[in-house]
């Protein structure tokens, strides 16, 4: 092969260096576009939004002592939780993340309030991080009301306690046990003076779990504490601390409400998106290529695809989307160049990961809060 003249080699070298610099700059801009700085909240009822679809709230109401939380891209953590209140009374606060409406503050794009008779499923997923030097419960708060109200206190509150530390206990008294969503629970029932409270307490700590909120809603209906004509107004998850609480964290959270069924549990109406999830799996590792098709009647401008990775799976790298966190309830977000999906159009992205145990695909996907069918 004939060697290139010196000036041609120099030009190629300059072009290669320029191309490398441009690629590095593009990578930097892409990283900057998907990164989100943590937000500190110390105001008693201060809040912010994460992932463009959930509200994180400090919600300190039971004490005048300071409480601060830091909202992350996937949840929040309590950074300061001064003071204590008697454990035979109400907790200090309920720092939490939610989908729905709470005292007129509704999460972006939420489908709540939604009449129970129209909800086919309400899948949710969470991962908790606990501490031992505090008295608290870690719990979901699911609110029901006869009307589609977005303000004030609802008629019935369902609490699902994943963990409790110390002598704290739910409102009312234990009325029995029940198997709900495949788990055994202590069942408590009472009234706190403002609303009925139905609580399900796990006999041992749960750190992460994916389940259908409607399994617990049906329990409230069967016990006469709600009716199918009522409304689901919010799905919240967080902590009720009585003493201390710094270090507690929700490390991932997702919530979707699928409507269109004739009764709770009936199949919903056709959705406006379709997801194809193709994988290449080897011992301990895998890649996933995800294609999202817009089957709706209008274009999508800016998309977030939410799904939950099965236990034991961890994302190590991704392309053509910002994907976070690396495990549990995951959200893939569009980049500047692929944010639009025309009607009938599609967009693809992918990621590589590791796994332990038996490999499985995510159970479902939702695009900007709406459930997708799978190809």
C-alpha positions in Angstrom: 0.0 0.0 0.0 1.4 3.4 -0.9 2.0 5.7 2.1 0.0 8.9 2.3 1.9 12.2 1.9 2.8 14.0 5.2 0.2 16.8 4.7 -2.6 14.2 4.2 -1.6 12.3 7.4 -1.6 15.6 9.3 -5.0 16.5 8.0 -6.3 13.1 9.0 -4.8 13.5 12.5 -6.5 16.9 13.0 -9.8 15.5 11.7 -9.5 12.5 14.1 -8.7 14.7 17.1 -11.6 17.0 16.2 -14.0 14.1 15.8 -12.9 12.7 19.2 -13.4 16.0 20.8 -16.9 16.3 19.3 -17.9 12.8 20.5 -16.6 13.6 24.0 -18.6 16.9 24.0 -21.7 15.1 22.8 -21.3 12.5 25.6 -20.9 15.3 28.2 -24.0 17.1 26.9 -26.0 13.9 26.9 -24.9 13.1 30.5 -25.8 16.7 31.6 -29.2 16.4 29.9 -30.2 13.3 31.9 -28.6 14.1 35.2 -30.7 15.7 37.9 -29.3 17.4 40.9 -30.7 16.3 44.3 -33.1 18.8 45.9 -33.1 19.5 49.6 -36.4 20.4 51.2 -36.7 21.6 54.8 -40.0 23.6 54.6 -42.7 21.7 56.6 -44.9 21.1 53.6 -42.3 21.7 50.9 -42.4 19.5 47.8 -40.8 18.9 44.4 -41.3 16.6 41.4 -39.1 13.8 40.2 -39.0 12.0 36.9 -41.6 14.4 35.6 -44.4 12.3 37.1 -44.2 12.0 40.9 -44.3 14.4 43.8 -41.8 14.1 46.8 -43.1 15.9 49.9 -41.6 16.7 53.3 -45.0 16.7 55.0 -43.9 17.6 58.6 -47.1 18.3 60.6 -46.8 16.6 64.0 -43.8 18.5 65.5 -42.1 21.9 65.3 -38.7 20.3 65.2 -36.7 20.5 62.0 -37.0 17.8 59.3 -35.2 17.9 56.0 -35.4 15.5 53.1 -33.4 15.2 49.8 -35.3 14.3 46.7 -33.3 12.2 44.3 -34.1 11.2 40.7 -35.5 7.8 42.0 -36.9 8.7 45.4 -35.8 10.6 48.6 -33.9 10.2 51.8 -34.4 11.9 55.2 -31.3 13.9 56.1 -32.5 15.5 59.3 -35.3 14.4 61.7 -35.0 16.2 65.0 -37.2 15.6 68.0 -39.6 12.9 69.0 -43.3 12.4 69.9 -45.0 9.8 72.2 -45.3 6.5 70.4 -48.9 6.0 71.6 -50.0 8.9 69.5 -49.6 10.2 65.9 -46.2 10.3 64.2 -44.2 13.4 63.5 -44.6 13.4 59.8 -45.1 11.4 56.6 -42.2 12.3 54.2 -43.2 10.5 51.0 -43.4 10.2 47.2 -46.7 9.9 45.4 -48.8 9.5 42.3 -52.1 11.4 42.5 -53.4 14.4 44.4 -52.6 15.6 47.9 -54.2 18.8 49.2 -54.5 20.2 45.6 -50.9 19.3 44.8 -51.3 16.7 41.9 -48.4 14.9 40.3 -47.7 15.7 36.7 -49.8 13.7 34.2 -51.5 11.6 36.8 -54.7 9.7 36.0 -56.0 10.2 39.5 -58.6 10.6 40.9 -60.0 7.5 39.1 -63.2 5.7 39.9 -62.6 2.3 41.3 -65.0 0.6 38.8 -62.8 1.9 35.9 -59.4 0.8 37.3 -58.2 -2.5 35.8 -54.9 -2.5 37.7 -52.6 -0.1 39.7 -49.1 -1.7 39.6 -46.5 -0.2 41.9 -43.0 -1.0 43.0 -40.7 0.3 45.7 -37.4 -0.2 47.4 -36.7 1.0 50.9 -33.5 1.6 52.9 -33.9 1.3 56.7 -32.1 2.4 59.9 -32.2 1.0 63.4 -31.7 4.1 65.5 -35.2 5.4 65.2 -38.9 4.6 65.8 -40.9 4.6 62.7 -43.0 2.6 60.1 -42.3 2.4 56.4 -45.7 2.3 54.7 -47.8 3.0 51.6 -50.7 5.4 52.1 -53.6 4.7 49.7 -56.5 7.2 49.7 -60.1 6.6 48.7 -63.1 9.0 48.6 -66.7 8.9 47.5 -66.0 11.9 45.3 -63.0 12.8 42.9 -61.7 15.3 45.4 -58.1 16.6 45.1 -58.0 18.5 48.3 -58.3 17.8 52.0 -58.7 14.4 53.8 -60.4 11.5 52.1 -62.9 9.2 53.6 -60.8 6.0 53.8 -57.1 5.5 54.2 -55.4 2.2 53.5 -51.9 1.7 55.0 -49.5 -1.1 54.0 -46.7 -1.3 56.6 -43.6 -2.8 55.1 -41.6 -2.4 58.3 -41.9 -1.0 61.8 -39.2 -0.3 64.4 -40.1 0.3 68.1 -43.4 0.1 69.9 -45.4 2.0 67.3 -48.6 0.5 66.0 -51.4 1.4 63.5 -54.6 3.3 64.2 -57.3 1.2 66.0 -56.8 -2.5 66.9 -55.9 -5.7 65.2 -59.0 -7.4 63.7 -57.4 -10.5 62.3 -55.0 -11.6 59.5 -55.3 -11.9 55.8 -53.4 -13.0 52.7 -53.3 -10.1 50.2 -51.2 -10.1 47.0 -49.6 -13.4 48.0 -48.4 -12.2 51.4 -49.6 -12.7 55.0 -50.6 -9.6 56.9 -51.9 -8.5 60.3 -55.1 -6.5 59.7 -55.9 -3.4 61.8 -58.9 -1.2 61.6 -59.9 2.1 63.3 -60.7 5.8 62.9 -58.3 8.6 63.6 -61.1 11.2 64.1 -60.9 12.4 60.5 -61.1 9.2 58.4 -61.3 5.4 58.6 -58.0 3.6 58.5 -57.4 0.1 57.4 -53.9 -1.1 57.9 -52.0 -4.2 56.8 -48.8 -4.9 58.8 -46.1 -7.3 57.5 -44.9 -9.7 60.2 -41.3 -9.1 59.1 -39.6 -6.3 57.2 -40.0 -6.0 53.4 -37.2 -4.1 51.7 -38.6 -4.1 48.1 -41.7 -5.4 46.5 -43.9 -4.9 43.4 -47.7 -5.4 43.8 -51.1 -4.2 42.6 -52.6 -1.5 44.8 -56.1 -2.8 43.8 -55.5 -6.0 45.8 -55.7 -3.9 49.0 -58.4 -1.6 47.6 -60.6 -4.7 47.2 -60.0 -5.5 50.8 -61.4 -2.1 51.8 -64.5 -2.7 49.6 -65.1 -6.2 50.9 -64.9 -4.8 54.5 -67.5 -2.1 53.8 -64.9 0.8 54.0 -65.3 1.8 50.4 -67.5 1.1 47.3 -66.7 0.5 43.7 -68.3 3.9 42.9 -65.6 5.6 45.0 -62.4 7.1 43.7 -58.7 6.3 44.2 -57.1 9.7 44.7 -53.5 9.0 45.5 -50.9 6.3 46.0 -48.2 7.4 48.4 -45.1 5.7 49.9 -42.8 6.9 52.7 -42.1 6.8 56.4 -43.9 7.8 59.6 -41.2 8.6 62.2 -42.0 9.0 65.9 -38.4 9.4 67.0 -35.4 10.4 64.8 -35.5 9.0 61.3 -32.4 10.5 59.6 -31.0 8.0 57.0 -34.3 6.4 56.0 -34.8 6.4 52.3 -37.0 5.4 49.4 -34.4 4.3 46.8 -36.9 3.6 44.0 -40.6 4.1 43.4 -43.1 3.6 40.5 -46.8 3.8 40.3 -49.2 3.4 37.3 -53.0 3.4 37.3 -54.6 1.5 34.3 -58.2 2.4 33.6 -60.8 1.1 31.2 -62.1 -2.1 32.9 -65.7 -2.6 33.9 -64.8 -3.6 37.5 -61.6 -3.6 39.5 -59.5 -6.4 38.0 -61.2 -6.5 34.6 -58.9 -6.0 31.6 -58.4 -2.4 30.6 -59.0 -0.7 27.4 -56.4 -0.7 24.6 -53.4 1.5 25.4 -51.6 3.9 23.1 -48.2 2.3 23.1 -46.6 -1.0 22.4 -43.2 -2.3 23.7 -41.0 -5.0 22.2 -38.4 -6.2 24.6 -35.7 -8.3 22.9 -32.8 -9.8 25.0 -29.5 -11.6 24.5 -28.8 -13.5 27.7 -25.7 -15.3 28.9 -24.5 -16.6 32.3 -24.7 -13.7 34.7 -25.2 -11.0 32.0 -27.6 -9.8 29.3 -28.4 -7.0 26.9 -31.9 -5.7 26.2 -33.1 -3.9 23.0 -36.4 -2.0 23.7 -38.6 -0.6 20.9 -41.5 1.6 21.8 -44.3 2.1 19.2 -46.8 5.0 19.5 -50.1 3.4 18.7 -52.1 6.4 19.8 -53.8 9.1 17.7 -51.4 12.0 18.5 -47.6 12.3 18.5 -45.5 12.0 21.7 -43.1 14.9 22.5 -40.8 13.8 25.2 -41.1 10.3 26.6 -40.5 8.3 29.8 -40.8 4.6 29.8 -41.2 3.1 33.3 -40.7 -0.6 34.1 -39.4 -2.7 37.0 -36.4 -5.0 36.7 -36.9 -8.3 38.4 -34.9 -8.9 41.6 -31.2 -9.6 41.0 -30.9 -7.6 37.8 -28.6 -4.5 37.5 -28.1 -2.2 34.6 -24.4 -1.4 33.9 -24.6 0.7 30.8 -27.3 2.1 28.3 -27.6 3.8 25.0 -30.1 6.1 23.2 -31.8 6.9 26.5 -31.1 8.1 30.0 -31.9 5.1 32.3 -32.1 5.4 36.1 -31.8 4.0 38.7 -29.8 0.9 37.8 -32.2 -1.6 39.5 -35.7 -1.9 40.8 -38.3 0.6 39.4 -36.5 2.0 36.4 -37.3 4.9 34.1 -35.8 5.4 30.6 -36.0 9.0 29.4 -35.7 10.4 25.9 -32.7 12.3 24.7 -32.9 15.5 22.7 -32.6 13.8 19.3 -35.2 11.1 19.9 -37.8 12.8 22.1 -40.6 12.8 19.5 -42.5 9.7 18.5 -44.8 10.3 15.6 -48.2 8.6 15.4 -47.5 5.1 14.3 -43.7 5.8 14.8 -41.3 4.0 17.0 -38.1 4.7 19.0 -35.5 2.3 20.3 -33.0 2.2 23.1 -31.0 -0.5 24.9 -29.0 -1.4 27.9 -26.6 -4.0 29.2 -26.8 -5.5 32.7 -26.0 -8.3 35.1 -28.3 -10.8 36.8 -28.3 -13.5 39.5 -30.7 -16.4 39.8 -33.2 -17.0 36.9 -33.4 -14.4 34.2 -36.8 -12.9 33.5 -38.2 -9.9 31.6 -40.0 -7.0 33.2 -43.7 -7.7 33.8 -45.0 -4.5 32.2 -44.2 -1.1 30.8 -45.9 2.3 30.9 -45.2 5.3 28.6 -45.6 8.7 30.3 -47.9 7.1 32.9 -50.0 5.0 30.4 -49.7 1.2 30.3 -48.3 -0.3 27.1 -49.1 -3.6 25.5 -46.2 -5.9 24.8 -45.2 -7.3 21.4 
